[in-house]
């Protein structure tokens, strides 16, 4: 399992067309950028690229892969600034060991990745984007580093995970606990292809899921010709198990009603257009629902004025930890390959970040097919879901120990054990336990506890200790900074804004 450090990239309006971009995590930075009509223009460019790939529009003079890189670099410049301006402005640029908060966010991203990969063991970097409604059209999945950078398309780099963060309702029992034992994952595959719409080729995808997922880890149930009633009935079976749902159906954003709709079937096989919030309410009856994958065209679309109107947003709003959705058209070939690969990673005890990354690679630059559909899937995470490991799946092992004689990894249990060791009244505390306890509290969002644990210095993890303390200070200050942004954006109460600052 690949663990991830997290760089939280928050964007907030501060007046007119100006936005604060603040990055906090293994490195930190903040700057003000100007945004005018770029999000809509980038989204239109993205839609044209996909239409050309799928044969609905002319290809243009450049190959779509080159056009995708140009689009991704445009998004990079908008959010992170010009590459030439970032030289020498990275975190610790002066060699002091301290991050320069006024440095370019793009340099901060590079520094954060270097630090994550330099940890013991090496970790990936999750870029968690928290965007205001008017900027959610930005195709951040297409992000491409400037020419000359070794990173290029970030979503195709195994070291990165690109995530869209949303506020949501209570998570309840929808995240694994440290004390939980490995268990079977209940997977529901919901298929609907009603008369009157283009038939969906669900058979290859369903067959791949049945053939590739190990029975020891996953109990698969397929709901063919799904109606509202049959879906509710299936959700009630083995509801005590951690649950994942894959929905294969037609989906769209209905601008007349301002909601996303999914085409389930009537009892007679006709079209039942179910509004996103209603379908979300049906799915949320599964109390241990942890992941929903939406194989829907435009399944992640939402209105500017109602951010939870898309099905992905409605599910996160209801407390689902993670949703994977398509942000536009996708071919049957890519959709049919992406879902099984995603679920195969989940069944192999990978984090949702790593599973999505592997599924992206599976559909990237397919021979005699499309070259840019890898940027269509979007991973949404609930703001309270920081660990990324959604399921403790059962595995077949020769004995209770893994290769090399080390115990089977359970980062949640290891973190809780480290916290107990730190809180114990007897015995010494190892530096690894100290840092492990702080990481565990960080993943729970307990930033004050992180600072308290790390009051004690340690030589072995001195750099990480310093960075974790700085990260905690940044997070504790963020609510005040966000209120200041709101005052500035409203261009009111200048005295209050000055006092807040």
For each residue, the residues with C-beta under 8 A, 3 or more apart:
1: 349 350 351 354 389 409 411
2: 123 124 158 350 351 353 354
3: 121 123 124 351 388 411
4: 116 123 124 125 126 161 351 353 388
5: 25 26 112 115 116 119 123 124 125 126
6: 25 125 126 128 386
7: 23 24 25 26 27 108 109 112 125 126 127 128
8: 23 24 25 128 130 165
9: 21 22 23 79 105 127 128 129 130
10: 20 21 22 23 24 130 478 482
11: 19 20 21 22 79 129 130 131 132 135
12: 19 20 22 132 482 485 486 489
13: 18 19 20 132 134 485 489
14: 18 19 20 32 485 488 489
15: 18 488 489 491
16:
17: 34 35 36
18: 13 14 15 32 33 34 35
19: 11 12 13 14 32 33 34 35 132 135
20: 10 11 12 13 14 30 31 32 481 485
21: 9 10 11 30 31 32 33 79 80 105
22: 9 10 11 12 29 30 478 481
23: 7 8 9 10 27 28 29 30 105 108 109 112
24: 7 8 10 28 471 474 475 478
25: 5 6 7 8 28 112 125 471
26: 5 7 111 112 115 116 125 467 471
27: 7 23 91 99 108 109 111 112 115 467
28: 23 24 25 91 99 101 108 470 471 474
29: 22 23 91 99 100 101 102 103 104 105 107 108
30: 20 21 22 23 101 102 105
31: 20 21 81 102 103 104 105
32: 14 18 19 20 21
33: 18 19 21 78 79 81
34: 17 18 19
35: 17 18 19 38 39 78 135
36: 17
37: 40 41
38: 35 41 42 74 78 138
39: 35 42 43 134 135 136 137 138
40: 37 43 44 137
41: 37 38 44 45
42: 38 39 45 46 71 74 75 78 137 138 139
43: 39 40 46 47 137 138 139
44: 40 41 47 48
45: 41 42 48 49 67 71
46: 42 43 49 50 71 139 142 328 375
47: 43 44 50 51 328
48: 44 45 51 52 57
49: 45 46 52 53 64 67 68 71 372
50: 46 47 53 54 328 329 330 372 373 376
51: 47 48 54 56 57 329
52: 48 49 55 56 57 58 59 60 64
53: 49 50 64 331 370 371 372 373
54: 50 51 329 331 370
55: 52
56: 51 52 329
57: 48 51 52
58: 52
59: 52 63 64
60: 52 64 67
61:
62: 66 67 70
63: 59 66 67 371
64: 49 52 53 59 60 67 68 370 371 372
65: 68 69 365 371 372
66: 62 63 69 70
67: 45 49 60 62 63 64 70 71 372
68: 49 64 65 71 72 142 144 153 371 372 375
69: 65 66 72 73 144 152 153
70: 62 66 67 73 74
71: 42 45 46 49 67 68 74 75 139 142 144
72: 68 69 75 76 139 142 143 144 153 154 375
73: 69 70 76 77 144 145 146 147
74: 38 42 70 71 77 78
75: 42 71 72 78 79 138 139 140 142 143 144
76: 72 73 79 80 106 143 144 145 146
77: 73 74 80 81 82 83 146
78: 33 35 38 42 74 75 138
79: 9 11 21 33 75 76 105 138 140
80: 21 76 77 86 104 105 106 109
81: 31 33 77 85 86 104 105 106
82: 77 85 86
83: 77 86 87 106 145 146 148 149
84: 87
85: 81 82 89 104
86: 80 81 82 83 89 90 103 104 106 107
87: 83 84
88: 93
89: 85 86 93 100 103 104 107
90: 86 93 100 103 104 107 108 110 111
91: 27 28 29 99 100 103 107 108 111 112
92: 95 96 97 98 99 100 111
93: 88 89 90 100 103 107
94: 100
95: 92
96: 92
97: 92 463 466
98: 92
99: 27 28 29 91 92 103 108 111 470
100: 29 89 90 91 92 93 94 103
101: 28 29 30
102: 29 30 31
103: 29 31 86 89 90 91 93 99 100 107 108
104: 29 31 80 81 85 86 89 90 107 108
105: 9 21 23 29 30 31 79 80 81 108 109
106: 76 80 81 83 86 109 110
107: 29 86 89 90 91 93 103 104 110 111
108: 7 23 27 28 29 90 91 99 103 104 105 111 112
109: 7 23 27 80 105 106 112 113 125 127
110: 90 106 107 113 114 149 151
111: 26 27 90 91 92 99 107 108 114 115
112: 5 7 23 25 26 27 91 108 109 115 116 125
113: 109 110 116 117 125 151 159 160
114: 110 111 117 118
115: 5 26 27 111 112 118 119 467
116: 4 5 26 112 113 119 122 123 124 125 159
117: 113 114 122 123 124 125 159
118: 114 115 122
119: 5 115 116 122 123 464
120:
121: 3
122: 116 117 118 119
123: 2 3 4 5 116 117 119
124: 2 3 4 5 116 117 158 159 160 161 353 354
125: 4 5 6 7 25 26 109 112 113 116 117 159 160 161
126: 4 5 6 7 160 161 162 163 353 388
127: 7 9 109 140 143 154 160 161 162 163
128: 6 7 8 9 163 165 381
129: 9 11 140 162 163 164 165
130: 8 9 10 11 165 383
131: 11 135 136 138 140 164
132: 11 12 13 19 135 136
133: 136 302 304 305 307
134: 13 39 304
135: 11 19 35 39 131 132 138
136: 39 131 132 133 164 302 304 307
137: 39 40 42 43
138: 38 39 42 43 75 78 79 131 135
139: 42 43 46 71 72 75 142 327 375
140: 75 79 127 129 131 143 162 164
141: 155 162 327 375 376 377 378
142: 46 68 71 72 75 139 153 155 375
143: 72 75 76 127 140 153 154 155 162
144: 68 69 71 72 73 75 76 152 153 154
145: 73 76 83 149 150 151 152 154
146: 73 76 77 83 149
147: 73
148: 83
149: 83 110 145 146 152
150: 145
151: 110 113 145 154 157 160
152: 69 144 145 149 156 157
153: 68 69 72 142 143 144 156 157
154: 72 127 143 144 145 151 157 160 162
155: 141 142 143 160 162 357 360 374 375
156: 152 153 360 361 364 374
157: 151 152 153 154 160
158: 2 124 357
159: 113 116 117 124 125
160: 113 124 125 126 127 151 154 155 157 357
161: 4 124 125 126 127 353 354 356 357 379 388
162: 126 127 129 140 141 143 154 155 379
163: 126 127 128 129 353 379 380 381
164: 129 131 136 140 378 379 380 381
165: 8 128 129 130 380 381 383
166: 307 308 313 316 317 380 381 382 383
167: 316 317 383
168: 171 316 317 318 319 320 382 383 384
169: 317 318 319
170: 319
171: 168 174 175 319 321 382 384 385
172: 287 319
173: 287 288
174: 171 287 288 289 290 319 320 321
175: 171 290 321 384 385 387 390
176: 180 242 389 390 391 392 412
177: 180 412
178: 410 412 413 415 416
179: 413 416
180: 176 177 183 392 412
181: 392
182: 392 393 394 395
183: 180 241 242 392 393 394
184: 216 217 218 219 241 393 394
185: 217 218 219 241 242 243 244 346 347 391 393
186: 219 221 238 241 242 243 244
187: 209 213 218 219 220 221 243 244 245 246 343
188: 221 223 234 235 243 244 245 246
189: 206 209 220 221 222 223 246 248
190: 223 226 231 234 245 246 247 248 249
191: 200 202 206 222 223 224 225 226 248 249
192: 225 226 248 249 250 262 263 264 265
193: 197 199 200 202 225 249 250 265
194: 197 250 263 264 265 266 269 270 271 272
195: 269 270 271
196: 270 271
197: 193 194 250 263 271
198: 250
199: 193
200: 191 193 248 249 250 332
201: 204 205 332 336
202: 191 193 205 206 248
203: 206 207
204: 201 207 208 336
205: 201 202 208 209 248 295 335 336 339 340
206: 189 191 202 203 209 210 222 248
207: 203 204 210 211
208: 204 205 211 212 336 337 340
209: 187 189 205 206 212 213 220 246 339 340 343
210: 206 207 213 220 222
211: 207 208
212: 208 209 340 343 344
213: 187 209 210 217 218 220 340 343 344 347
214: 217 218 347 396
215: 218 219
216: 184 394 395 396
217: 184 185 213 214 347 348 393 394 395
218: 184 185 187 213 214 215 343 347 393
219: 184 185 186 187 215 238 241
220: 187 189 209 210 213
221: 186 187 188 189 234 237
222: 189 191 206 210
223: 188 189 190 191 226 230 231 234
224: 191
225: 191 192 193 230 265 269
226: 190 191 192 223 230 231 249 264 265
227: 230 231 264 265 266 267 272
228: 231 232 264 272 274 282
229: 232 233 267
230: 223 225 226 227 233 234
231: 190 223 226 227 228 234 235 264 282 283
232: 228 229 235 236 282 285
233: 229 230 236 237
234: 188 190 221 223 230 231 237
235: 188 231 232 239 243 282 283 285 286
236: 232 233 239 285
237: 221 233 234
238: 186 219 241
239: 235 236 243 286 287 288
240: 288
241: 183 184 185 186 219 238 288
242: 176 183 185 186 288 290 390 391 392
243: 185 186 187 188 235 239 286 288 289 290
244: 185 186 187 188 289 290 291 292 293 343 346 391
245: 187 188 190 283 286 289 291 292 293
246: 187 188 189 190 209 292 293 295 339 343
247: 190 262 292 293 294 295 296
248: 189 190 191 192 200 202 205 206 295 335 339
249: 190 191 192 193 200 226 262 263 264 295 296
250: 192 193 194 197 198 200 262 263 296 297
251: 260 261 262 263 294 296 297 298 299 311
252: 260 261 297 298 301
253: 259 260 261 298 301 302 303 309 310
254: 257 258 259 260 261 273 275
255: 258 303
256:
257: 254 261 275
258: 254 255 303 305 306 309
259: 253 254 275 276 277 306 309
260: 251 252 253 254 275 276 298 299 301 302 309 310 311 314
261: 251 252 253 254 257 273 274 275 276
262: 192 247 249 250 251 273 274 276 279 296 299 311
263: 192 194 197 249 250 251 271 272 273 274
264: 192 194 226 227 228 231 249 272 274 279
265: 192 193 194 225 226 227 269 270 271 272
266: 194 227 269 270 271 272
267: 227 229
268:
269: 194 195 225 265 266
270: 194 195 196 265 266
271: 194 195 196 197 263 265 266
272: 194 227 228 263 264 265 266
273: 254 261 262 263
274: 228 261 262 263 264 278 279 282
275: 254 257 259 260 261 278 279
276: 259 260 261 262 279 280 309 310 311 313 314
277: 259 280 281 308 309 314
278: 274 275 281 282
279: 262 264 274 275 276 282 283 311 314
280: 276 277 283 284 311 314 315 317 318
281: 277 278 284 285 318
282: 228 231 232 235 274 278 279 285
283: 231 235 245 279 280 286 289 292 315 320
284: 280 281 289 315 318 319 320
285: 232 235 236 281 282
286: 235 239 243 245 283 289
287: 172 173 174 239
288: 173 174 239 240 241 242 243
289: 174 243 244 245 283 284 286 292 320
290: 174 175 242 243 244 320 321 322 390 391
291: 244 245 320 321 322 323 324 346 352 390 391
292: 244 245 246 247 283 289 312 315 320 322 323 324
293: 244 245 246 247 323 324 325 339 342 343
294: 247 251 299 300 311 312 323 324 325 326
295: 205 246 247 248 249 299 326 330 335 338 339
296: 247 249 250 251 262 299 311 325 326
297: 250 251 252 326 328 329 330
298: 251 252 253 260 301 326 327 328 329
299: 251 260 262 294 295 296 310 311 312 325 326 327
300: 294 310 311 312 313 325 326 327 378 380
301: 252 253 260 298 310 327 328
302: 133 136 253 260 306 307 308 309 310 312 313
303: 253 255 258 306 307 309 310
304: 133 134 136
305: 133 258
306: 258 259 302 303 309
307: 133 136 166 302 303 313
308: 166 277 302 313 314 316 317
309: 253 258 259 260 276 277 302 303 306 313 314
310: 253 260 276 299 300 301 302 303 313 314 325
311: 251 260 262 276 279 280 294 296 299 300 314 315 323 325
312: 292 294 299 300 302 315 316 323 325 378 380
313: 166 276 300 302 307 308 309 310 316 317 380
314: 260 276 277 279 280 308 309 310 311 317 318
315: 280 283 284 292 311 312 318 320 323
316: 166 167 168 308 312 313 319 320 323 380 381 382
317: 166 167 168 169 280 308 313 314
318: 168 169 280 281 284 314 315
319: 168 169 170 171 172 174 284 316 382
320: 168 174 283 284 289 290 291 292 315 316 323 382
321: 171 174 175 290 291 381 382 384 385 390
322: 290 291 292 352 379 380 381 382 385 390
323: 291 292 293 294 311 312 315 316 320 379 380
324: 291 292 293 294 342 352 356 377 378 379 380
325: 293 294 296 299 300 310 311 312 377 378 380
326: 294 295 296 297 298 299 300 329 330 335 376 377 378
327: 139 141 298 299 300 301 376 377 378
328: 46 47 50 297 298 301 376
329: 50 51 54 56 297 298 326 376
330: 50 295 297 326 334 335 338 373 376 377
331: 53 54 334 335 369 370 373
332: 200 201 335 336
333: 336 337 366 369 370
334: 330 331 337 338 363 366 369 370 373 376
335: 205 248 295 326 330 331 332 338 339
336: 201 204 205 208 332 333 339 340
337: 208 333 334 340 341 359 362 363 366
338: 295 330 334 335 341 342 359 360 362 363 377
339: 205 209 246 248 293 295 335 336 342 343 359
340: 205 208 209 212 213 336 337 343 344
341: 337 338 344 345 355 358 359 362 363
342: 293 324 338 339 345 346 355 356 358 359
343: 187 209 212 213 218 244 246 293 339 340 346 347 355
344: 212 213 340 341 347 348 355 358
345: 341 342 348 350 354 355 356 358 359
346: 185 244 291 342 343 350 352 355 390 391 393
347: 185 213 214 217 218 343 344 393
348: 217 344 345 393
349: 1 389 391 392 393 395
350: 1 2 345 346 354 355 358
351: 1 2 3 4 354 355 387 388 389 390
352: 291 322 324 346 355 356 379 381 388 389 390
353: 2 4 124 126 161 163 356 357 379 388
354: 1 2 124 161 345 350 351 357 358 388
355: 341 342 343 344 345 346 350 351 352 358 359
356: 161 324 342 345 352 353 359 360 377 379
357: 155 158 160 161 353 354 360 361
358: 341 342 344 345 350 354 355 361 362
359: 337 338 339 341 342 345 355 356 362 363 377
360: 155 156 338 356 357 363 364 374 377
361: 156 357 358 364 374
362: 337 338 341 358 359
363: 334 337 338 341 359 360 366 370 373 374
364: 156 360 361 371 373 374
365: 65 371 374
366: 333 334 337 363 369 370 371
367:
368:
369: 331 333 334 366
370: 53 54 64 331 333 334 363 366 373
371: 53 63 64 65 68 364 365 366
372: 49 50 53 64 65 67 68 375
373: 50 53 330 331 334 363 364 370 376
374: 155 156 360 361 363 364 365 377
375: 46 68 72 139 141 142 155 372
376: 50 141 326 327 328 329 330 334 373
377: 141 324 325 326 327 330 338 356 359 360 374
378: 141 164 300 312 324 325 326 327
379: 161 162 163 164 322 323 324 352 353 356
380: 163 164 165 166 300 312 313 316 322 323 324 325
381: 128 163 164 165 166 316 321 322 352 385 388
382: 166 168 171 316 319 320 321 322 385
383: 130 165 166 167 168
384: 168 171 175 321 445
385: 171 175 321 322 381 382 388 390
386: 6 442 443 444 445
387: 175 351 411 412 443
388: 3 4 126 161 351 352 353 354 381 385
389: 1 176 349 351 352 392 411 412
390: 175 176 242 290 291 321 322 346 351 352 385
391: 176 185 242 244 290 291 346 349
392: 176 180 181 182 183 242 349 389 410
393: 182 183 184 185 217 218 346 347 348 349
394: 182 183 184 216 217
395: 182 216 217 349
396: 214 216
397: 400 401 402 408
398:
399:
400: 397 407 408
401: 397 405 406 407 408
402: 397 405 406 407 408 409
403: 406
404:
405: 401 402
406: 401 402 403 409
407: 400 401 402
408: 397 400 401 402
409: 1 402 406 414
410: 178 392 413 414
411: 1 3 387 389 414 415
412: 176 177 178 180 387 389 415 416
413: 178 179 410 416 417
414: 409 410 411 417 418 436
415: 178 411 412 418 419 436 437 439 440 443
416: 178 179 412 413 419 420 440
417: 413 414 420 421 436
418: 414 415 421 422 432 433 434 435 436 437 439 440
419: 415 416 422 423 436 437 440 441
420: 416 417 423 424
421: 417 418 424 427 429 430 433 437
422: 418 419 429 433 434 437 453
423: 419 420 437
424: 420 421 427 429
425:
426:
427: 421 424
428:
429: 421 422 424 433 434 456
430: 421 433 434
431: 434 435 458 459 460 461
432: 418 435 436 460 461
433: 418 421 422 429 430 436 437
434: 418 422 429 430 431 437 438 453 454 456 458 461 465
435: 418 431 432 438 439 458 461 464 465 468
436: 414 415 417 418 419 432 433 439 440
437: 415 418 419 421 422 423 433 434 440 441 453
438: 434 435 441 442 450 453 454 465 468
439: 415 418 435 436 442 443 468
440: 415 416 418 419 436 437 443 444
441: 419 437 438 444 446 447 449 450 453
442: 386 438 439 445 446 447 450 468 471 472
443: 386 387 415 439 440
444: 386 440 441
445: 384 386 442
446: 441 442 449 450
447: 441 442 450 451 472 475 476
448: 451 452 472 476
449: 441 446 452 453
450: 438 441 442 446 447 453 454 468 469 471 472
451: 447 448 454 455 469 472 473 476
452: 448 449 455
453: 422 434 437 438 441 449 450 456
454: 434 438 450 451 465 468 469 472
455: 451 452
456: 429 434 453
457: 462 465
458: 431 434 435 461 462 465
459: 431 462
460: 431 432
461: 431 432 434 435 458 464 465
462: 457 458 459 465 466
463: 97 466 467
464: 119 435 461 467 468
465: 434 435 438 454 457 458 461 462 468 469
466: 97 462 463 469 470
467: 26 27 115 463 464 470 471
468: 435 438 439 442 450 454 464 465 471 472
469: 450 451 454 465 466 472 473
470: 28 99 466 467 473 474
471: 24 25 26 28 442 450 467 468 474 475
472: 442 447 448 450 451 454 468 469 475 476
473: 451 469 470 476 477
474: 24 28 470 471 477 478
475: 24 447 471 472 478
476: 447 448 451 472 473 479
477: 473 474 480 481
478: 10 22 24 474 475 481 482
479: 476 482 483
480: 477 483 484 500
481: 20 22 477 478 484 485
482: 10 12 478 479 485 486
483: 479 480 486 487 500
484: 480 481 487 488 497 500 501
485: 12 13 14 20 481 482 488 489
486: 12 482 483 489 490
487: 483 484 490 492 493 496 497 500
488: 14 15 484 485 491 497
489: 12 13 14 15 485 486
490: 486 487 493
491: 15 488
492: 487
493: 487 490 496 497
494: 497 498
495: 498 499
496: 487 493 499 500
497: 484 487 488 493 494 500 501
498: 494 495 501
499: 495 496
500: 480 483 484 487 496 497
501: 484 497 498
